[in-house]
C-alpha cells in the first residue's frame, strides 16, 4: 500500500467518523477567496463613489458574462464559476456578494466574500516588501470580518449562531495565488516568493481555525491552480529555453511553486483534522483537476484556448515549439486588454478552457466543479 493510498483511507475513515457531526443538508453556503470565486464584490467596490473607475479593470465590460448572464456581472469569466455550480448542487440560489447585500434576508442562503485580487496575507506584509501598490484592500482577514457582520444579522444569539455554522458549507479559497502573483509579476524571484508559502498557509489556517471556533462543521479548502499552464504566465514569462517547459508546454517553475503551496496547505489541513476530529475538512485538488483538463481537453469537449488578451499575447514564433501546438491562441495586439473595443473573442467559449489568460471559461469551471462534487478531486468527499 502506498503512502498516498494509506492517507486517503485514513481521511475517508476520519470523514465517516466526523460526518455525523456535519449537517446532512446545507441551508447556507459561505465563500471566501479571490477572482476565481468573486461574483461581484470587486465590481461593487470599484463602482463606489470616490473610487477610480479605471481601477475596476475589464470585468466591468463585455465580453465578461456573455455566455450565461448576457452582461458583465462581476464574475471573472464568460459565465458561471465554481461557486455557482456548488450552489446549484446544494439546491441553493446564487450567492449574494457581500457588498451587494443590506439585510439578513439578502444572506438567507449564505454570502460570498471573495474579492478579485484578494490575498491571504495582509497589506502590512506586502508593505514591508514594497509590494503594497498592487494591493486589493480586502484580504482574507477582512473577508472574515465581513462574515462576522453577516452572522450578527442572521443569528440573534449563540444558539442561533451554532445552528447557522453547523448547517452551512464553507468554501475557503482558492486563496494565496495573488500573494505569489503580485510579487512574481513585479520581478521578484521565485526563490524569494517561495519563502512566502509558510506565511500564506498560516494565514489560511488562522481563518479556518476562526471558523471552527465559531462552530463550522464542514469546510472545503481548494489548493492553487497550475499557474505555469495559464496563457497569462506563458506570455509574461515566455522564454526560448525549451527546458523551462514540460511536455504539455507549461512552465515548470510556476507549477512547482503551486505544488509546494499545495503540499504545505495539505500538511496543515492534516494537522487541523487531527486537532478537530469532529469537523469535516475537505481538500479539493484544483491543480489536478486543471491538469487533467489541460492534458486532454477534447475528452471534455474543449480545447485549450486563450480567448482575449490580458497582459500581451503569446509569442507566435515560439508557439509551435514552446507550446507544442496545444494552445489555440486568439491573436490581437499585445497592448489590447480584455474588454477593450479591439479585443476579440472566440466564437464558442464553451469549446475553450482559458477565458482571459488567467481565468477559466464557464465550461472549464463546470468540468472542474463536477469532478470536485463527484469526489474525483476532493478528499474526503464533500458531504451533500
LUMVEXTI-183439 format. One record per residue (C-alpha): residue number from 1; x, y, z. Coordinates in Angstrom, 2 decimals, padded with zeros to 5 digits, m for minus. Example, Ala and Ser with C-alpha at 12.3 -4.5 7.8 and 13.67 -1.06 7.14 Angstrom:
<pts>
pt k = 1 | X = 012.30 | Y = m004.50 | Z = 007.80
pt k = 2 | X = 013.67 | Y = m001.06 | Z = 007.14
</pts>
This chain:
<pts>
pt k = 1 | X = 000.00 | Y = 000.00 | Z = 000.00
pt k = 2 | X = 001.43 | Y = 003.37 | Z = m000.98
pt k = 3 | X = 001.64 | Y = 006.30 | Z = 001.40
pt k = 4 | X = m000.87 | Y = 008.20 | Z = m000.75
pt k = 5 | X = m003.36 | Y = 005.31 | Z = m000.66
pt k = 6 | X = m002.98 | Y = 004.91 | Z = 003.08
pt k = 7 | X = m003.51 | Y = 008.65 | Z = 003.58
pt k = 8 | X = m006.70 | Y = 008.58 | Z = 001.53
pt k = 9 | X = m008.05 | Y = 005.63 | Z = 003.52
pt k = 10 | X = m007.31 | Y = 007.40 | Z = 006.80
pt k = 11 | X = m009.02 | Y = 010.55 | Z = 005.55
pt k = 12 | X = m012.09 | Y = 008.58 | Z = 004.48
pt k = 13 | X = m012.24 | Y = 006.94 | Z = 007.91
pt k = 14 | X = m011.93 | Y = 010.35 | Z = 009.54
pt k = 15 | X = m014.66 | Y = 011.65 | Z = 007.24
pt k = 16 | X = m017.01 | Y = 008.82 | Z = 008.23
pt k = 17 | X = m016.41 | Y = 009.50 | Z = 011.91
pt k = 18 | X = m016.97 | Y = 013.22 | Z = 011.55
pt k = 19 | X = m019.89 | Y = 013.07 | Z = 009.15
pt k = 20 | X = m022.44 | Y = 012.53 | Z = 011.89
pt k = 21 | X = m021.41 | Y = 015.89 | Z = 013.34
pt k = 22 | X = m021.76 | Y = 017.65 | Z = 010.00
pt k = 23 | X = m025.04 | Y = 018.80 | Z = 008.57
pt k = 24 | X = m026.55 | Y = 016.34 | Z = 006.12
pt k = 25 | X = m028.33 | Y = 019.11 | Z = 004.25
pt k = 26 | X = m026.73 | Y = 022.53 | Z = 003.97
pt k = 27 | X = m029.02 | Y = 025.52 | Z = 004.24
pt k = 28 | X = m026.32 | Y = 028.11 | Z = 003.58
pt k = 29 | X = m023.10 | Y = 028.45 | Z = 001.63
pt k = 30 | X = m020.36 | Y = 030.90 | Z = 002.57
pt k = 31 | X = m017.39 | Y = 031.56 | Z = 000.31
pt k = 32 | X = m014.04 | Y = 033.33 | Z = 000.72
pt k = 33 | X = m011.32 | Y = 033.89 | Z = m001.86
pt k = 34 | X = m010.19 | Y = 035.89 | Z = m004.87
pt k = 35 | X = m011.24 | Y = 036.35 | Z = m008.51
pt k = 36 | X = m011.69 | Y = 032.60 | Z = m009.00
pt k = 37 | X = m014.68 | Y = 032.85 | Z = m006.64
pt k = 38 | X = m015.69 | Y = 036.53 | Z = m006.75
pt k = 39 | X = m019.19 | Y = 037.02 | Z = m008.14
pt k = 40 | X = m019.50 | Y = 040.78 | Z = m007.78
pt k = 41 | X = m017.65 | Y = 042.22 | Z = m004.78
pt k = 42 | X = m014.80 | Y = 043.69 | Z = m006.81
pt k = 43 | X = m017.27 | Y = 045.20 | Z = m009.26
pt k = 44 | X = m019.16 | Y = 046.90 | Z = m006.44
pt k = 45 | X = m016.01 | Y = 048.09 | Z = m004.70
pt k = 46 | X = m014.71 | Y = 049.64 | Z = m007.92
pt k = 47 | X = m018.09 | Y = 051.31 | Z = m008.53
pt k = 48 | X = m018.28 | Y = 053.09 | Z = m005.17
pt k = 49 | X = m018.12 | Y = 056.91 | Z = m005.22
pt k = 50 | X = m014.60 | Y = 058.22 | Z = m004.99
pt k = 51 | X = m013.04 | Y = 055.10 | Z = m006.48
pt k = 52 | X = m011.12 | Y = 055.46 | Z = m009.72
pt k = 53 | X = m013.36 | Y = 053.70 | Z = m012.25
pt k = 54 | X = m010.34 | Y = 052.70 | Z = m014.31
pt k = 55 | X = m009.21 | Y = 050.51 | Z = m011.42
pt k = 56 | X = m012.20 | Y = 048.24 | Z = m011.97
pt k = 57 | X = m010.42 | Y = 046.57 | Z = m014.86
pt k = 58 | X = m012.01 | Y = 044.60 | Z = m017.68
pt k = 59 | X = m014.53 | Y = 042.67 | Z = m015.58
pt k = 60 | X = m016.96 | Y = 045.60 | Z = m015.88
pt k = 61 | X = m017.04 | Y = 045.32 | Z = m019.67
pt k = 62 | X = m018.18 | Y = 042.97 | Z = m022.37
pt k = 63 | X = m017.41 | Y = 040.15 | Z = m023.19
pt k = 64 | X = m017.33 | Y = 039.20 | Z = m019.50
pt k = 65 | X = m020.57 | Y = 037.43 | Z = m018.56
pt k = 66 | X = m021.69 | Y = 036.97 | Z = m022.14
pt k = 67 | X = m022.32 | Y = 033.21 | Z = m022.08
pt k = 68 | X = m024.88 | Y = 032.85 | Z = m019.29
pt k = 69 | X = m025.76 | Y = 036.23 | Z = m017.84
pt k = 70 | X = m025.55 | Y = 038.11 | Z = m021.17
pt k = 71 | X = m023.86 | Y = 041.04 | Z = m019.46
pt k = 72 | X = m020.88 | Y = 041.82 | Z = m017.20
pt k = 73 | X = m021.88 | Y = 040.79 | Z = m013.68
pt k = 74 | X = m018.69 | Y = 040.83 | Z = m011.64
pt k = 75 | X = m017.51 | Y = 037.30 | Z = m012.40
pt k = 76 | X = m014.06 | Y = 037.00 | Z = m013.98
pt k = 77 | X = m015.45 | Y = 034.62 | Z = m016.56
pt k = 78 | X = m017.77 | Y = 034.42 | Z = m019.55
pt k = 79 | X = m020.44 | Y = 032.82 | Z = m017.37
pt k = 80 | X = m020.90 | Y = 030.80 | Z = m014.20
pt k = 81 | X = m017.99 | Y = 029.92 | Z = m011.91
pt k = 82 | X = m017.27 | Y = 027.07 | Z = m009.49
pt k = 83 | X = m019.18 | Y = 028.57 | Z = m006.56
pt k = 84 | X = m022.29 | Y = 028.82 | Z = m008.75
pt k = 85 | X = m022.05 | Y = 025.10 | Z = m009.54
pt k = 86 | X = m021.69 | Y = 024.26 | Z = m005.86
pt k = 87 | X = m024.78 | Y = 026.33 | Z = m005.04
pt k = 88 | X = m026.70 | Y = 024.51 | Z = m007.77
pt k = 89 | X = m025.63 | Y = 021.14 | Z = m006.38
pt k = 90 | X = m026.90 | Y = 022.16 | Z = m002.93
pt k = 91 | X = m030.19 | Y = 023.45 | Z = m004.40
pt k = 92 | X = m029.29 | Y = 026.96 | Z = m003.25
pt k = 93 | X = m029.62 | Y = 030.19 | Z = m005.25
pt k = 94 | X = m026.56 | Y = 032.05 | Z = m006.49
pt k = 95 | X = m024.84 | Y = 033.69 | Z = m003.54
pt k = 96 | X = m025.25 | Y = 037.36 | Z = m002.78
pt k = 97 | X = m021.92 | Y = 039.21 | Z = m002.96
pt k = 98 | X = m021.36 | Y = 040.66 | Z = 000.50
pt k = 99 | X = m021.07 | Y = 044.22 | Z = m000.81
pt k = 100 | X = m024.42 | Y = 043.85 | Z = m002.60
pt k = 101 | X = m026.40 | Y = 042.88 | Z = 000.50
pt k = 102 | X = m028.10 | Y = 045.12 | Z = 003.03
pt k = 103 | X = m030.21 | Y = 042.91 | Z = 005.29
pt k = 104 | X = m030.41 | Y = 039.45 | Z = 006.79
pt k = 105 | X = m032.78 | Y = 038.41 | Z = 004.01
pt k = 106 | X = m030.05 | Y = 039.08 | Z = 001.45
pt k = 107 | X = m027.90 | Y = 036.48 | Z = 003.22
pt k = 108 | X = m030.65 | Y = 033.95 | Z = 003.92
pt k = 109 | X = m028.81 | Y = 031.31 | Z = 001.89
pt k = 110 | X = m025.27 | Y = 032.47 | Z = 002.61
pt k = 111 | X = m022.90 | Y = 035.04 | Z = 001.14
pt k = 112 | X = m019.82 | Y = 035.38 | Z = m001.00
pt k = 113 | X = m016.96 | Y = 037.39 | Z = 000.50
pt k = 114 | X = m014.39 | Y = 036.68 | Z = m002.24
pt k = 115 | X = m012.86 | Y = 039.70 | Z = m003.99
pt k = 116 | X = m010.86 | Y = 039.79 | Z = m007.19
pt k = 117 | X = m007.18 | Y = 040.33 | Z = m006.45
pt k = 118 | X = m007.54 | Y = 039.38 | Z = m002.78
pt k = 119 | X = m004.63 | Y = 037.90 | Z = m000.88
pt k = 120 | X = m004.32 | Y = 035.60 | Z = 002.09
pt k = 121 | X = m001.81 | Y = 037.96 | Z = 003.69
pt k = 122 | X = m002.44 | Y = 041.49 | Z = 004.94
pt k = 123 | X = m001.40 | Y = 044.79 | Z = 003.43
pt k = 124 | X = 001.28 | Y = 045.24 | Z = 006.10
pt k = 125 | X = 003.01 | Y = 042.10 | Z = 004.88
pt k = 126 | X = 003.33 | Y = 043.46 | Z = 001.36
pt k = 127 | X = 004.14 | Y = 046.98 | Z = 002.50
pt k = 128 | X = 007.19 | Y = 045.57 | Z = 004.28
pt k = 129 | X = 008.25 | Y = 044.08 | Z = 000.95
pt k = 130 | X = 007.50 | Y = 047.25 | Z = m001.06
pt k = 131 | X = 004.66 | Y = 045.50 | Z = m002.87
pt k = 132 | X = 001.68 | Y = 047.36 | Z = m001.41
pt k = 133 | X = 000.92 | Y = 049.42 | Z = m004.53
pt k = 134 | X = m000.87 | Y = 046.48 | Z = m006.13
pt k = 135 | X = m002.87 | Y = 045.65 | Z = m003.05
pt k = 136 | X = m006.60 | Y = 044.83 | Z = m003.14
pt k = 137 | X = m008.00 | Y = 046.24 | Z = 000.13
pt k = 138 | X = m009.92 | Y = 043.11 | Z = 001.08
pt k = 139 | X = m007.56 | Y = 040.29 | Z = 002.12
pt k = 140 | X = m008.77 | Y = 037.15 | Z = 003.83
pt k = 141 | X = m008.82 | Y = 038.72 | Z = 007.30
pt k = 142 | X = m011.17 | Y = 041.46 | Z = 006.02
pt k = 143 | X = m013.41 | Y = 038.83 | Z = 004.48
pt k = 144 | X = m013.56 | Y = 037.09 | Z = 007.84
pt k = 145 | X = m014.63 | Y = 040.38 | Z = 009.43
pt k = 146 | X = m017.39 | Y = 040.67 | Z = 006.82
pt k = 147 | X = m018.52 | Y = 037.16 | Z = 007.67
pt k = 148 | X = m018.86 | Y = 038.10 | Z = 011.34
pt k = 149 | X = m021.02 | Y = 041.05 | Z = 010.31
pt k = 150 | X = m023.31 | Y = 038.65 | Z = 008.46
pt k = 151 | X = m023.53 | Y = 036.26 | Z = 011.40
pt k = 152 | X = m024.77 | Y = 039.12 | Z = 013.56
pt k = 153 | X = m027.55 | Y = 039.64 | Z = 011.01
pt k = 154 | X = m028.64 | Y = 036.02 | Z = 010.58
pt k = 155 | X = m028.14 | Y = 034.76 | Z = 014.15
pt k = 156 | X = m029.63 | Y = 036.58 | Z = 017.13
pt k = 157 | X = m027.96 | Y = 034.55 | Z = 019.88
pt k = 158 | X = m025.27 | Y = 031.92 | Z = 020.48
pt k = 159 | X = m027.63 | Y = 029.02 | Z = 019.87
pt k = 160 | X = m028.69 | Y = 030.55 | Z = 016.57
pt k = 161 | X = m025.06 | Y = 031.04 | Z = 015.58
pt k = 162 | X = m024.29 | Y = 027.39 | Z = 016.35
pt k = 163 | X = m027.19 | Y = 026.32 | Z = 014.15
pt k = 164 | X = m026.05 | Y = 028.56 | Z = 011.30
pt k = 165 | X = m022.45 | Y = 027.33 | Z = 011.49
pt k = 166 | X = m023.39 | Y = 023.65 | Z = 011.71
pt k = 167 | X = m025.82 | Y = 023.78 | Z = 008.79
pt k = 168 | X = m023.55 | Y = 025.77 | Z = 006.46
pt k = 169 | X = m020.90 | Y = 024.72 | Z = 003.96
pt k = 170 | X = m017.80 | Y = 026.91 | Z = 003.90
pt k = 171 | X = m015.55 | Y = 027.29 | Z = 000.85
pt k = 172 | X = m012.25 | Y = 028.94 | Z = 001.80
pt k = 173 | X = m010.27 | Y = 029.54 | Z = m001.36
pt k = 174 | X = m008.70 | Y = 029.24 | Z = m003.68
pt k = 175 | X = m006.68 | Y = 031.93 | Z = m001.89
pt k = 176 | X = m002.95 | Y = 032.61 | Z = m001.93
pt k = 177 | X = m002.34 | Y = 032.72 | Z = m005.66
pt k = 178 | X = m002.29 | Y = 036.52 | Z = m005.69
pt k = 179 | X = 000.20 | Y = 036.60 | Z = m002.81
pt k = 180 | X = 002.66 | Y = 034.98 | Z = m005.19
pt k = 181 | X = 001.45 | Y = 036.58 | Z = m008.42
pt k = 182 | X = 001.85 | Y = 040.16 | Z = m007.23
pt k = 183 | X = 005.50 | Y = 039.55 | Z = m006.39
pt k = 184 | X = 006.38 | Y = 037.49 | Z = m009.46
pt k = 185 | X = 004.77 | Y = 039.96 | Z = m011.86
pt k = 186 | X = 006.79 | Y = 042.71 | Z = m010.20
pt k = 187 | X = 010.01 | Y = 040.88 | Z = m010.98
pt k = 188 | X = 010.67 | Y = 039.18 | Z = m007.65
pt k = 189 | X = 012.50 | Y = 035.88 | Z = m007.93
pt k = 190 | X = 010.71 | Y = 032.58 | Z = m007.49
pt k = 191 | X = 013.24 | Y = 031.79 | Z = m004.76
pt k = 192 | X = 012.06 | Y = 034.81 | Z = m002.77
pt k = 193 | X = 008.40 | Y = 034.13 | Z = m003.41
pt k = 194 | X = 008.76 | Y = 030.53 | Z = m002.27
pt k = 195 | X = 009.61 | Y = 031.87 | Z = 001.19
pt k = 196 | X = 006.10 | Y = 033.36 | Z = 001.39
pt k = 197 | X = 004.46 | Y = 029.92 | Z = 001.41
pt k = 198 | X = 004.56 | Y = 029.26 | Z = 005.19
pt k = 199 | X = 003.07 | Y = 032.70 | Z = 005.85
pt k = 200 | X = 000.31 | Y = 032.25 | Z = 003.26
pt k = 201 | X = m000.63 | Y = 028.83 | Z = 004.62
pt k = 202 | X = m000.56 | Y = 030.17 | Z = 008.18
pt k = 203 | X = m002.99 | Y = 032.95 | Z = 007.18
pt k = 204 | X = m005.36 | Y = 030.43 | Z = 005.62
pt k = 205 | X = m005.09 | Y = 028.20 | Z = 008.67
pt k = 206 | X = m005.86 | Y = 031.11 | Z = 011.00
pt k = 207 | X = m009.12 | Y = 031.74 | Z = 009.15
pt k = 208 | X = m010.02 | Y = 028.05 | Z = 009.23
pt k = 209 | X = m009.42 | Y = 027.92 | Z = 012.97
pt k = 210 | X = m011.56 | Y = 031.02 | Z = 013.40
pt k = 211 | X = m014.44 | Y = 029.37 | Z = 011.53
pt k = 212 | X = m014.03 | Y = 026.18 | Z = 013.53
pt k = 213 | X = m014.01 | Y = 028.20 | Z = 016.74
pt k = 214 | X = m017.32 | Y = 029.75 | Z = 015.73
pt k = 215 | X = m018.81 | Y = 026.29 | Z = 015.14
pt k = 216 | X = m018.18 | Y = 025.41 | Z = 011.47
pt k = 217 | X = m018.56 | Y = 021.67 | Z = 010.83
pt k = 218 | X = m017.84 | Y = 021.36 | Z = 007.09
pt k = 219 | X = m015.12 | Y = 023.34 | Z = 005.33
pt k = 220 | X = m013.83 | Y = 022.93 | Z = 001.78
pt k = 221 | X = m010.32 | Y = 024.23 | Z = 001.10
pt k = 222 | X = m009.06 | Y = 024.24 | Z = m002.50
pt k = 223 | X = m005.41 | Y = 024.28 | Z = m003.47
pt k = 224 | X = m003.84 | Y = 026.50 | Z = m006.10
pt k = 225 | X = m004.08 | Y = 026.00 | Z = m009.86
pt k = 226 | X = m001.07 | Y = 025.16 | Z = m012.09
pt k = 227 | X = m000.25 | Y = 028.76 | Z = m012.97
pt k = 228 | X = 002.55 | Y = 027.66 | Z = m015.27
pt k = 229 | X = m000.12 | Y = 026.45 | Z = m017.69
pt k = 230 | X = m002.02 | Y = 029.74 | Z = m017.83
pt k = 231 | X = m001.65 | Y = 031.72 | Z = m021.05
pt k = 232 | X = m001.03 | Y = 034.83 | Z = m018.96
pt k = 233 | X = 002.04 | Y = 033.34 | Z = m017.33
pt k = 234 | X = 003.17 | Y = 031.77 | Z = m020.60
pt k = 235 | X = 003.00 | Y = 035.19 | Z = m022.20
pt k = 236 | X = 004.57 | Y = 037.16 | Z = m019.36
pt k = 237 | X = 007.42 | Y = 034.72 | Z = m018.70
pt k = 238 | X = 007.95 | Y = 033.48 | Z = m022.25
pt k = 239 | X = 011.44 | Y = 032.15 | Z = m022.93
pt k = 240 | X = 013.28 | Y = 030.42 | Z = m025.75
pt k = 241 | X = 014.75 | Y = 027.95 | Z = m023.25
pt k = 242 | X = 012.62 | Y = 024.90 | Z = m024.02
pt k = 243 | X = 013.93 | Y = 023.16 | Z = m020.89
pt k = 244 | X = 011.72 | Y = 025.55 | Z = m018.89
pt k = 245 | X = 008.62 | Y = 023.85 | Z = m020.32
pt k = 246 | X = 007.14 | Y = 020.43 | Z = m019.64
pt k = 247 | X = 005.75 | Y = 018.02 | Z = m022.23
pt k = 248 | X = 002.42 | Y = 019.87 | Z = m022.31
pt k = 249 | X = 004.04 | Y = 023.26 | Z = m022.86
pt k = 250 | X = 003.52 | Y = 024.52 | Z = m019.31
pt k = 251 | X = 006.22 | Y = 026.46 | Z = m017.49
pt k = 252 | X = 007.81 | Y = 024.22 | Z = m014.89
pt k = 253 | X = 008.80 | Y = 026.71 | Z = m012.19
pt k = 254 | X = 005.39 | Y = 028.34 | Z = m011.59
pt k = 255 | X = 003.81 | Y = 024.91 | Z = m011.42
pt k = 256 | X = 006.43 | Y = 023.79 | Z = m008.93
pt k = 257 | X = 005.60 | Y = 026.83 | Z = m006.79
pt k = 258 | X = 001.92 | Y = 025.84 | Z = m006.86
pt k = 259 | X = 002.84 | Y = 022.29 | Z = m005.92
pt k = 260 | X = 004.89 | Y = 023.48 | Z = m002.95
pt k = 261 | X = 001.98 | Y = 025.64 | Z = m001.78
pt k = 262 | X = m000.46 | Y = 022.75 | Z = m002.12
pt k = 263 | X = 001.79 | Y = 020.36 | Z = m000.21
pt k = 264 | X = 002.17 | Y = 022.83 | Z = 002.65
pt k = 265 | X = m001.57 | Y = 023.51 | Z = 002.68
pt k = 266 | X = m002.36 | Y = 019.80 | Z = 002.70
pt k = 267 | X = 000.01 | Y = 019.22 | Z = 005.59
pt k = 268 | X = m001.70 | Y = 021.98 | Z = 007.57
pt k = 269 | X = m005.15 | Y = 020.55 | Z = 006.82
pt k = 270 | X = m003.97 | Y = 017.17 | Z = 008.09
pt k = 271 | X = m002.86 | Y = 018.83 | Z = 011.32
pt k = 272 | X = m006.21 | Y = 020.59 | Z = 011.69
pt k = 273 | X = m008.15 | Y = 017.36 | Z = 011.10
pt k = 274 | X = m006.26 | Y = 015.65 | Z = 013.89
pt k = 275 | X = m006.88 | Y = 018.59 | Z = 016.18
pt k = 276 | X = m010.60 | Y = 018.85 | Z = 015.29
pt k = 277 | X = m011.88 | Y = 015.32 | Z = 014.55
pt k = 278 | X = m015.50 | Y = 016.48 | Z = 014.68
pt k = 279 | X = m015.04 | Y = 018.79 | Z = 011.70
pt k = 280 | X = m015.02 | Y = 017.67 | Z = 008.06
pt k = 281 | X = m012.16 | Y = 019.49 | Z = 006.31
pt k = 282 | X = m012.11 | Y = 018.73 | Z = 002.60
pt k = 283 | X = m009.11 | Y = 019.42 | Z = 000.37
pt k = 284 | X = m010.09 | Y = 019.99 | Z = m003.25
pt k = 285 | X = m007.29 | Y = 019.50 | Z = m005.74
pt k = 286 | X = m007.75 | Y = 022.31 | Z = m008.26
pt k = 287 | X = m004.25 | Y = 021.58 | Z = m009.55
pt k = 288 | X = m005.05 | Y = 018.00 | Z = m010.57
pt k = 289 | X = m008.44 | Y = 019.00 | Z = m011.94
pt k = 290 | X = m006.93 | Y = 021.67 | Z = m014.17
pt k = 291 | X = m004.05 | Y = 019.46 | Z = m015.30
pt k = 292 | X = m006.46 | Y = 016.69 | Z = m016.30
pt k = 293 | X = m008.41 | Y = 019.20 | Z = m018.35
pt k = 294 | X = m005.30 | Y = 020.69 | Z = m019.95
pt k = 295 | X = m003.82 | Y = 017.26 | Z = m020.71
pt k = 296 | X = m006.91 | Y = 016.09 | Z = m022.58
pt k = 297 | X = m009.33 | Y = 018.94 | Z = m023.27
pt k = 298 | X = m011.01 | Y = 017.00 | Z = m026.06
pt k = 299 | X = m012.21 | Y = 014.46 | Z = m023.52
pt k = 300 | X = m014.31 | Y = 017.22 | Z = m022.02
pt k = 301 | X = m015.43 | Y = 018.74 | Z = m025.31
pt k = 302 | X = m012.98 | Y = 021.62 | Z = m025.18
pt k = 303 | X = m009.69 | Y = 022.88 | Z = m026.50
pt k = 304 | X = m007.09 | Y = 024.99 | Z = m024.75
pt k = 305 | X = m007.75 | Y = 028.48 | Z = m025.99
pt k = 306 | X = m006.80 | Y = 031.93 | Z = m024.95
pt k = 307 | X = m009.88 | Y = 033.96 | Z = m025.74
pt k = 308 | X = m008.97 | Y = 037.54 | Z = m025.01
pt k = 309 | X = m005.77 | Y = 039.41 | Z = m024.32
pt k = 310 | X = m004.80 | Y = 040.48 | Z = m020.81
pt k = 311 | X = m001.05 | Y = 041.02 | Z = m020.48
pt k = 312 | X = 000.23 | Y = 040.59 | Z = m024.02
pt k = 313 | X = m000.24 | Y = 037.76 | Z = m026.44
pt k = 314 | X = 001.84 | Y = 034.60 | Z = m026.51
pt k = 315 | X = 004.80 | Y = 034.95 | Z = m028.85
pt k = 316 | X = 003.66 | Y = 033.38 | Z = m032.12
pt k = 317 | X = 007.15 | Y = 032.41 | Z = m033.29
pt k = 318 | X = 007.63 | Y = 030.23 | Z = m030.23
pt k = 319 | X = 004.12 | Y = 028.81 | Z = m030.13
pt k = 320 | X = 004.85 | Y = 025.76 | Z = m032.27
pt k = 321 | X = 007.85 | Y = 024.68 | Z = m030.19
pt k = 322 | X = 007.24 | Y = 026.06 | Z = m026.72
pt k = 323 | X = 003.51 | Y = 025.43 | Z = m026.57
pt k = 324 | X = 003.66 | Y = 022.18 | Z = m028.53
pt k = 325 | X = 000.78 | Y = 023.44 | Z = m030.64
pt k = 326 | X = m001.54 | Y = 022.89 | Z = m027.67
pt k = 327 | X = m002.76 | Y = 026.47 | Z = m027.43
pt k = 328 | X = m005.25 | Y = 027.76 | Z = m029.96
pt k = 329 | X = m004.36 | Y = 031.42 | Z = m029.46
pt k = 330 | X = m006.66 | Y = 034.29 | Z = m030.32
pt k = 331 | X = m004.36 | Y = 036.84 | Z = m031.94
pt k = 332 | X = m004.60 | Y = 040.55 | Z = m031.24
pt k = 333 | X = m002.23 | Y = 043.44 | Z = m030.47
pt k = 334 | X = m000.38 | Y = 042.94 | Z = m027.15
pt k = 335 | X = m001.47 | Y = 046.34 | Z = m025.84
pt k = 336 | X = m005.15 | Y = 045.42 | Z = m026.13
pt k = 337 | X = m006.62 | Y = 044.30 | Z = m022.81
pt k = 338 | X = m009.75 | Y = 042.33 | Z = m022.08
pt k = 339 | X = m012.91 | Y = 044.31 | Z = m022.63
pt k = 340 | X = m011.32 | Y = 046.88 | Z = m024.93
pt k = 341 | X = m013.03 | Y = 047.55 | Z = m028.23
pt k = 342 | X = m010.19 | Y = 045.91 | Z = m030.17
pt k = 343 | X = m010.22 | Y = 042.71 | Z = m028.15
pt k = 344 | X = m011.59 | Y = 039.60 | Z = m029.79
pt k = 345 | X = m013.45 | Y = 036.57 | Z = m028.52
pt k = 346 | X = m013.62 | Y = 033.10 | Z = m029.99
pt k = 347 | X = m016.99 | Y = 032.22 | Z = m031.45
pt k = 348 | X = m017.68 | Y = 029.39 | Z = m028.99
pt k = 349 | X = m016.37 | Y = 029.94 | Z = m025.44
pt k = 350 | X = m017.95 | Y = 026.64 | Z = m024.38
pt k = 351 | X = m015.36 | Y = 024.85 | Z = m026.51
pt k = 352 | X = m012.49 | Y = 026.60 | Z = m024.74
pt k = 353 | X = m010.61 | Y = 026.20 | Z = m021.47
pt k = 354 | X = m008.95 | Y = 029.58 | Z = m020.86
pt k = 355 | X = m011.05 | Y = 032.72 | Z = m020.82
pt k = 356 | X = m008.73 | Y = 035.69 | Z = m020.36
pt k = 357 | X = m005.32 | Y = 034.19 | Z = m019.79
pt k = 358 | X = m005.69 | Y = 033.79 | Z = m016.01
pt k = 359 | X = m009.26 | Y = 032.59 | Z = m015.50
pt k = 360 | X = m011.14 | Y = 029.66 | Z = m016.98
pt k = 361 | X = m014.28 | Y = 029.57 | Z = m019.10
pt k = 362 | X = m017.68 | Y = 028.62 | Z = m017.75
pt k = 363 | X = m017.33 | Y = 025.23 | Z = m019.41
pt k = 364 | X = m013.94 | Y = 024.56 | Z = m017.82
pt k = 365 | X = m015.21 | Y = 025.61 | Z = m014.40
pt k = 366 | X = m018.15 | Y = 023.22 | Z = m014.82
pt k = 367 | X = m015.81 | Y = 020.31 | Z = m015.58
pt k = 368 | X = m013.69 | Y = 021.14 | Z = m012.51
pt k = 369 | X = m016.71 | Y = 021.63 | Z = m010.24
pt k = 370 | X = m018.42 | Y = 018.44 | Z = m011.43
pt k = 371 | X = m015.30 | Y = 016.40 | Z = m010.73
pt k = 372 | X = m014.91 | Y = 018.06 | Z = m007.36
pt k = 373 | X = m018.54 | Y = 017.39 | Z = m006.36
pt k = 374 | X = m018.31 | Y = 013.75 | Z = m007.50
pt k = 375 | X = m015.28 | Y = 013.27 | Z = m005.30
pt k = 376 | X = m012.66 | Y = 012.88 | Z = m008.02
pt k = 377 | X = m010.72 | Y = 015.91 | Z = m006.75
pt k = 378 | X = m011.99 | Y = 016.07 | Z = m003.17
pt k = 379 | X = m010.50 | Y = 014.28 | Z = m000.15
pt k = 380 | X = m012.58 | Y = 013.36 | Z = 001.75
pt k = 381 | X = m015.73 | Y = 013.67 | Z = m000.43
pt k = 382 | X = m017.85 | Y = 016.76 | Z = 000.07
pt k = 383 | X = m020.98 | Y = 015.88 | Z = 002.09
pt k = 384 | X = m024.22 | Y = 016.59 | Z = 000.24
</pts>
